[in-house]
Amino acid sequence: MGNTGSHPISDEPSGVCDVLIVGAGPAGSATGLMLARLLETSTTMRRVVMVETSRFDAFRIGESLPPDTRVLLDRLGVLPAFLAAGHQPCWGSISSWGADELGFNDFAVNIHGHGWHVERTRFDALLAEQAAARGVELHQGWRLRAAEALPEGGYRVDLRDNEQRECSLSARWVVDASGQAGIFAHEMGARRVYDDRLISIAGVFELRDSTLIDQRTLLEAVPYGWWYCARLNAHQAIVSITTDSGTARLRALASIGSWFGHLAQTRHLGDRLHSSTVTAEGLRPWAAPSFRLDPCVGKDWLAVGDSAISYDPITAQGIHKALEMGIAAAHAIEQRLSGAIADFSGYERSIEERHAAYLDLRRLLYAREQRWPEQPFWKARQKPMVPQPRPTVTPASIIRSNYRPG
């Protein structure tokens, strides 16, 4: 990076680096990709390291990308590689939300064309590989064990791999892209301020009659939450129910029999899946909280993606938000590297504005569904949201050496 050329995907992170990115999901990889673009003409050698717990070999829940994601992928320099990967196009959405009848949102008239249904494992791996090809050192199978602020600035970070090997790395700046876990940020004393706590329970279906699930997402509100369906590929679709934990327990939605029973009673979705079967993996529960991280930046670190803000899945902005935030984080870091700014306060303000806009959108979306105002799920989501008070972060809590998952 800078005048260093590209780095190989190596086995063990160690030594000293300028930027350490913890996590190689969309937000982390977008940060690395944008940094590579910003620093490619620099005459100063810069080392950017990205560590990722997984090896992109486990299932990750899919998501639909809106058409304007094309602009972000182009800015990151990965649009041709993404298009070549052959993800399923998404031509819009169908929804029963606020009315029994279906409404339609057609991407055919969108200036950017269609969106996509992405298989997350392939999508995340592609972004990480593209970052590595542009000079970001990618180390897979490593997780953060502990972090400590250094007197001269930056951090010492201790890592452990899946074989229990350990190593240490010193980084001038750290990007927490570890997702909802926010591992590094929690080491620095940051805490989540929750807006809501939802769960999604999903199954992947083998489609026997693929014409019944077309290339549009389908959203159907029900008295106890909302169902979602989207293509993963030519022969599979993901189907999920999103609700709160109390409702899920009351209706036994984690039980495959009860889950299918509720699906069969839907007005629109159940009939489209009557000839399909769920894969052998069965149901997968996913935590779907919405929160902001407080604080989301520190002296020499910042959080991106779901580490900084996690959205309600009803907004369908998870990946798009992650890419946008990664780009913004890279610009903030590049300004620090060049000495143009002294802190991350500008980036922090942008996160606060983003969170406020998200809350407005979320309130608007839930307010549109008024068919079941006395049902616990909808009653809870249609009252004014009162975030929890900000936690007090003391100097003693900022520097800690022992990892305690938050």
C-alpha positions as CSV (number, residue, x, y, z in Angstrom):
1,M,0.0,0.0,0.0
2,G,1.4,3.4,-0.8
3,N,4.6,2.3,-2.5
4,T,4.6,-1.2,-1.0
5,G,2.7,-3.1,-3.7
6,S,0.2,-5.8,-2.8
7,H,0.6,-8.1,0.2
8,P,-0.1,-11.8,0.2
9,I,-2.8,-13.4,2.3
10,S,-0.4,-14.4,5.1
11,D,-0.7,-16.7,8.1
12,E,0.3,-14.8,11.2
13,P,-0.2,-11.0,11.9
14,S,2.7,-9.5,13.9
15,G,4.9,-6.5,14.1
16,V,3.8,-2.9,13.6
17,C,1.1,-1.5,11.3
18,D,-0.5,1.8,10.6
19,V,-4.1,0.5,10.6
20,L,-5.6,-2.6,12.0
21,I,-9.1,-3.6,10.9
22,V,-10.8,-6.1,13.2
23,G,-13.2,-8.0,11.1
24,A,-13.5,-8.6,7.3
25,G,-17.2,-8.3,6.8
26,P,-18.6,-5.7,4.4
27,A,-17.7,-2.8,6.7
28,G,-14.2,-3.9,7.4
29,S,-13.4,-4.8,3.8
30,A,-14.9,-1.6,2.5
31,T,-12.7,0.3,4.9
32,G,-9.6,-1.6,3.6
33,L,-10.6,-1.2,0.0
34,M,-11.2,2.5,0.2
35,L,-8.0,3.0,2.2
36,A,-6.1,1.2,-0.6
37,R,-7.6,3.6,-3.2
38,L,-6.9,6.7,-1.1
39,L,-3.3,5.7,-0.4
40,E,-2.3,4.2,-3.8
41,T,-0.5,7.4,-4.9
42,S,1.1,8.0,-1.5
43,T,4.9,8.0,-1.4
44,T,4.9,6.9,2.2
45,M,4.8,3.2,3.0
46,R,1.6,2.3,4.9
47,R,0.7,-1.1,6.3
48,V,-2.9,-2.0,6.7
49,V,-3.8,-5.3,8.4
50,M,-7.2,-6.9,8.5
51,V,-7.9,-9.9,10.8
52,E,-11.0,-12.1,10.4
53,T,-12.2,-14.8,12.8
54,S,-13.8,-16.9,10.0
55,R,-12.6,-18.4,6.8
56,F,-15.9,-17.6,5.0
57,D,-16.9,-21.2,5.1
58,A,-20.0,-21.0,7.2
59,F,-23.5,-19.9,6.3
60,R,-24.3,-16.2,6.6
61,I,-27.9,-15.0,6.3
62,G,-28.5,-13.3,2.9
63,E,-29.7,-9.8,2.2
64,S,-31.1,-7.8,-0.7
65,L,-29.0,-4.9,-2.0
66,P,-30.8,-1.8,-3.4
67,P,-29.9,-0.6,-6.8
68,D,-27.8,2.3,-5.7
69,T,-25.3,-0.1,-4.0
70,R,-23.9,-0.2,-7.5
71,V,-22.4,3.3,-6.9
72,L,-20.7,2.2,-3.7
73,L,-19.2,-0.9,-5.2
74,D,-17.9,1.2,-8.1
75,R,-16.3,3.7,-5.7
76,L,-14.6,0.7,-4.0
77,G,-13.3,-0.5,-7.3
78,V,-15.0,-3.9,-7.1
79,L,-18.1,-3.5,-9.3
80,P,-16.8,-5.6,-12.2
81,A,-15.8,-8.5,-9.8
82,F,-19.1,-8.3,-8.1
83,L,-21.1,-8.4,-11.3
84,A,-19.0,-11.4,-12.5
85,A,-19.9,-13.3,-9.3
86,G,-23.4,-13.8,-10.7
87,H,-25.6,-13.0,-7.7
88,Q,-29.3,-13.1,-8.4
89,P,-30.9,-9.9,-9.6
90,C,-33.6,-8.3,-7.4
91,W,-36.3,-6.4,-9.4
92,G,-38.0,-4.8,-6.5
93,S,-40.3,-5.8,-3.6
94,I,-43.8,-7.0,-2.9
95,S,-45.3,-6.3,0.5
96,S,-48.5,-6.7,2.5
97,W,-47.8,-3.9,5.0
98,G,-50.6,-1.8,6.3
99,A,-53.1,-3.5,4.0
100,D,-54.2,-7.1,3.2
101,E,-53.5,-6.5,-0.5
102,L,-50.0,-6.7,-1.9
103,G,-48.2,-3.5,-2.9
104,F,-45.3,-3.3,-5.4
105,N,-42.0,-1.4,-5.6
106,D,-40.6,-1.9,-9.1
107,F,-36.8,-1.4,-9.6
108,A,-37.4,-1.4,-13.4
109,V,-37.8,2.4,-13.3
110,N,-34.8,2.9,-11.0
111,I,-32.0,5.0,-12.6
112,H,-29.4,2.4,-11.3
113,G,-31.3,-0.6,-12.6
114,H,-32.0,-3.7,-10.5
115,G,-30.7,-4.6,-7.1
116,W,-29.4,-8.0,-6.0
117,H,-30.1,-10.9,-3.7
118,V,-26.7,-11.8,-2.4
119,E,-25.3,-14.9,-0.9
120,R,-23.5,-13.4,2.1
121,T,-20.7,-16.0,2.4
122,R,-19.7,-15.5,-1.2
123,F,-20.2,-11.7,-1.1
124,D,-18.1,-11.2,2.1
125,A,-15.3,-13.4,0.8
126,L,-15.2,-11.5,-2.5
127,L,-14.8,-8.1,-0.8
128,A,-12.1,-9.5,1.5
129,E,-10.2,-11.1,-1.4
130,Q,-10.4,-7.8,-3.4
131,A,-9.0,-5.9,-0.4
132,A,-6.1,-8.3,-0.1
133,A,-5.4,-8.0,-3.9
134,R,-5.1,-4.2,-3.4
135,G,-2.5,-4.4,-0.7
136,V,-4.4,-5.0,2.6
137,E,-2.9,-7.9,4.6
138,L,-5.7,-10.4,5.3
139,H,-5.2,-12.9,8.1
140,Q,-8.1,-15.4,8.6
141,G,-8.8,-17.5,11.6
142,W,-7.6,-14.9,14.1
143,R,-9.6,-13.3,16.9
144,L,-8.9,-10.4,19.2
145,R,-8.0,-11.6,22.7
146,A,-7.0,-8.3,24.4
147,A,-6.1,-4.7,23.6
148,E,-4.1,-2.1,25.5
149,A,-3.5,1.6,24.7
150,L,0.1,2.6,24.3
151,P,1.6,5.7,26.0
152,E,2.9,7.0,22.7
153,G,-0.5,6.5,20.9
154,G,-2.0,3.6,19.2
155,Y,-2.6,0.1,20.6
156,R,-1.0,-3.2,21.3
157,V,-3.4,-5.9,20.3
158,D,-3.1,-9.6,21.3
159,L,-4.6,-12.2,18.9
160,R,-5.3,-15.9,19.1
161,D,-6.1,-18.2,16.2
162,N,-8.3,-21.3,16.0
163,E,-5.3,-23.5,16.9
164,Q,-4.7,-21.5,20.1
165,R,-1.6,-19.9,18.7
166,E,-1.0,-16.3,20.0
167,C,0.7,-13.2,18.6
168,S,0.8,-9.5,19.2
169,L,0.5,-6.5,16.8
170,S,1.0,-2.8,17.4
171,A,-1.3,-0.5,15.5
172,R,-1.4,3.3,15.2
173,W,-5.1,3.2,14.5
174,V,-7.7,0.5,14.9
175,V,-11.0,0.0,13.1
176,D,-13.6,-2.1,14.9
177,A,-15.5,-3.9,12.2
178,S,-16.3,-7.0,14.3
179,G,-20.1,-6.7,13.8
180,Q,-22.6,-6.6,16.6
181,A,-20.0,-8.0,19.1
182,G,-18.0,-4.8,18.9
183,I,-15.1,-6.6,20.4
184,F,-12.4,-3.9,20.3
185,A,-14.8,-1.1,21.2
186,H,-15.9,-3.0,24.3
187,E,-12.3,-3.4,25.3
188,M,-12.1,0.4,25.2
189,G,-15.1,0.8,27.5
190,A,-17.8,1.5,24.9
191,R,-21.3,0.1,25.4
192,R,-24.4,-0.5,23.3
193,V,-27.4,1.8,23.7
194,Y,-30.3,-0.3,22.5
195,D,-33.3,0.9,20.5
196,D,-34.9,-2.5,20.2
197,R,-34.1,-6.2,20.5
198,L,-35.6,-8.4,17.8
199,I,-34.9,-11.9,16.6
200,S,-35.3,-13.6,13.2
201,I,-35.8,-17.3,12.8
202,A,-35.0,-18.4,9.2
203,G,-35.1,-21.4,7.0
204,V,-33.6,-22.0,3.6
205,F,-36.0,-23.6,1.1
206,E,-35.2,-25.7,-1.9
207,L,-37.6,-24.4,-4.5
208,R,-39.4,-27.1,-6.6
209,D,-41.5,-24.5,-8.4
210,S,-39.2,-21.5,-8.6
211,T,-41.7,-19.4,-10.5
212,L,-43.7,-18.9,-7.3
213,I,-40.8,-17.1,-5.7
214,D,-39.7,-14.6,-8.3
215,Q,-36.8,-12.1,-8.2
216,R,-38.4,-9.7,-5.9
217,T,-38.4,-9.7,-2.1
218,L,-41.7,-10.5,-0.4
219,L,-42.6,-8.9,3.0
220,E,-45.8,-9.8,4.9
221,A,-46.8,-8.3,8.2
222,V,-48.7,-10.5,10.6
223,P,-50.1,-9.8,14.1
224,Y,-46.9,-11.2,15.8
225,G,-44.2,-9.6,13.5
226,W,-43.3,-9.9,9.8
227,W,-42.3,-12.5,7.3
228,Y,-39.6,-12.0,4.7
229,C,-38.7,-14.1,1.7
230,A,-35.9,-13.6,-0.9
231,R,-34.0,-15.7,-3.5
232,L,-30.5,-16.8,-2.6
233,N,-29.8,-18.4,-5.9
234,A,-31.6,-20.0,-8.8
235,H,-33.0,-22.9,-6.7
236,Q,-33.1,-21.6,-3.1
237,A,-34.8,-18.9,-1.1
238,I,-34.5,-17.8,2.5
239,V,-37.6,-17.3,4.6
240,S,-37.7,-15.7,8.0
241,I,-40.0,-14.5,10.7
242,T,-38.9,-11.4,12.7
243,T,-40.4,-10.7,16.1
244,D,-39.4,-10.1,19.7
245,S,-38.2,-12.9,22.0
246,G,-41.4,-12.8,24.2
247,T,-43.6,-13.3,21.2
248,A,-41.3,-16.0,19.8
249,R,-41.5,-17.9,23.1
250,L,-45.3,-17.5,23.4
251,R,-45.9,-18.9,19.9
252,A,-43.0,-21.4,20.0
253,L,-41.6,-20.1,16.8
254,A,-38.3,-21.8,17.4
255,S,-40.1,-25.1,17.0
256,I,-40.1,-26.2,13.3
257,G,-43.6,-27.5,13.6
258,S,-45.0,-24.2,15.0
259,W,-42.9,-22.2,12.6
260,F,-44.3,-24.0,9.6
261,G,-47.8,-23.8,11.2
262,H,-47.6,-20.0,11.3
263,L,-46.1,-19.8,7.8
264,A,-49.0,-21.9,6.5
265,Q,-51.5,-19.4,7.9
266,T,-50.0,-16.4,6.1
267,R,-52.2,-14.8,3.5
268,H,-49.6,-14.6,0.7
269,L,-46.3,-16.3,1.5
270,G,-47.3,-19.8,2.6
271,D,-49.1,-20.7,-0.6
272,R,-46.0,-19.8,-2.7
273,L,-43.9,-22.3,-0.7
274,H,-46.3,-25.2,-0.5
275,S,-44.3,-27.4,-2.9
276,S,-40.9,-26.5,-1.5
277,T,-38.9,-28.1,1.4
278,V,-36.6,-26.6,4.0
279,T,-33.0,-27.8,3.8
280,A,-31.5,-30.3,6.2
281,E,-30.0,-27.6,8.4
282,G,-33.5,-26.7,9.6
283,L,-34.2,-23.4,11.3
284,R,-31.6,-20.8,12.2
285,P,-32.3,-18.2,14.8
286,W,-30.5,-14.8,14.5
287,A,-30.3,-11.9,16.9
288,A,-31.5,-8.7,15.2
289,P,-31.0,-5.9,17.7
290,S,-30.9,-2.2,16.8
291,F,-28.5,0.0,18.8
292,R,-25.8,2.6,18.7
293,L,-22.4,2.3,20.2
294,D,-21.5,4.9,22.8
295,P,-18.9,6.1,22.1
296,C,-18.3,5.0,18.5
297,V,-14.8,6.6,18.3
298,G,-11.9,7.0,20.6
299,K,-8.5,8.7,20.5
300,D,-7.1,6.4,17.9
301,W,-9.9,4.0,17.0
302,L,-13.3,4.1,15.4
303,A,-16.1,1.6,14.8
304,V,-17.8,0.9,11.5
305,G,-20.9,-1.1,10.3
306,D,-22.8,-3.1,12.9
307,S,-20.1,-2.4,15.5
308,A,-21.1,1.3,15.5
309,I,-24.8,1.1,14.6
310,S,-27.1,-1.9,14.1
311,Y,-30.3,-1.4,12.2
312,D,-33.7,-3.1,12.5
313,P,-33.8,-5.5,9.5
314,I,-37.1,-3.9,8.3
315,T,-35.0,-1.0,6.8
316,A,-33.1,-3.5,4.5
317,Q,-30.0,-1.3,4.8
318,G,-27.4,-3.5,6.6
319,I,-24.9,-4.1,3.8
320,H,-25.5,-0.7,2.1
321,K,-24.9,1.0,5.5
322,A,-21.7,-1.1,6.1
323,L,-20.2,-0.1,2.7
324,E,-21.1,3.6,3.2
325,M,-19.6,3.7,6.7
326,G,-16.4,1.8,5.6
327,I,-15.9,4.5,2.9
328,A,-16.4,7.3,5.4
329,A,-14.1,5.6,7.9
330,A,-11.3,5.3,5.3
331,H,-11.5,9.0,4.5
332,A,-11.3,9.8,8.2
333,I,-8.3,7.6,8.7
334,E,-6.6,8.9,5.6
335,Q,-7.0,12.5,7.0
336,R,-5.4,11.3,10.2
337,L,-2.5,9.7,8.3
338,S,-1.9,12.9,6.4
339,G,-2.1,15.0,9.6
340,A,-5.0,17.1,8.2
341,I,-7.2,16.4,11.3
342,A,-6.4,15.5,14.9
343,D,-9.3,13.3,15.9
344,F,-12.4,11.4,14.6
345,S,-15.0,14.0,15.7
346,G,-16.2,14.6,12.2
347,Y,-16.8,10.9,11.6
348,E,-18.5,10.7,15.0
349,R,-21.0,13.4,14.1
350,S,-21.8,11.6,10.8
351,I,-22.6,8.5,12.8
352,E,-24.9,10.5,15.2
353,E,-26.7,12.0,12.2
354,R,-27.0,8.6,10.5
355,H,-28.5,7.1,13.7
356,A,-31.1,9.9,14.0
357,A,-32.1,9.4,10.3
358,Y,-32.5,5.7,10.9
359,L,-34.8,6.2,13.9
360,D,-37.0,8.5,11.9
361,L,-37.2,5.9,9.1
362,R,-37.9,3.1,11.5
363,R,-40.7,5.0,13.2
364,L,-42.3,5.8,9.8
365,L,-42.2,2.2,8.6
366,Y,-43.8,0.7,11.7
367,A,-46.4,3.5,11.9
368,R,-47.6,2.5,8.4
369,E,-48.9,-0.8,9.9
370,Q,-52.1,-0.1,11.9
371,R,-54.1,-3.3,11.5
372,W,-53.2,-4.8,14.9
373,P,-52.6,-1.8,17.2
374,E,-53.3,-3.8,20.4
375,Q,-51.0,-6.8,19.5
376,P,-48.0,-6.7,21.8
377,F,-45.4,-6.7,19.0
378,W,-46.9,-3.7,17.1
379,K,-47.9,-1.8,20.2
380,A,-44.3,-1.9,21.4
381,R,-42.9,-0.7,18.1
382,Q,-45.4,2.1,17.5
383,K,-44.8,4.0,20.7
384,P,-42.1,6.6,20.9
385,M,-38.7,4.9,21.3
386,V,-36.8,6.0,24.4
387,P,-33.1,5.0,24.2
388,Q,-31.4,3.9,27.3
389,P,-29.2,6.6,29.0
390,R,-25.6,6.9,27.9
391,P,-23.2,4.8,30.0
392,T,-20.5,6.6,32.0
393,V,-17.1,5.8,30.6
394,T,-14.4,6.5,33.1
395,P,-10.7,6.8,32.4
396,A,-10.1,3.5,34.2
397,S,-12.4,1.7,31.9
398,I,-10.8,3.0,28.7
399,I,-7.6,1.0,29.1
400,R,-8.1,-2.7,30.0
401,S,-5.9,-5.6,29.3
402,N,-8.2,-8.6,29.8
403,Y,-10.7,-9.5,27.2
404,R,-14.3,-9.7,28.4
405,P,-16.9,-10.2,25.7
406,G,-19.7,-7.6,25.9
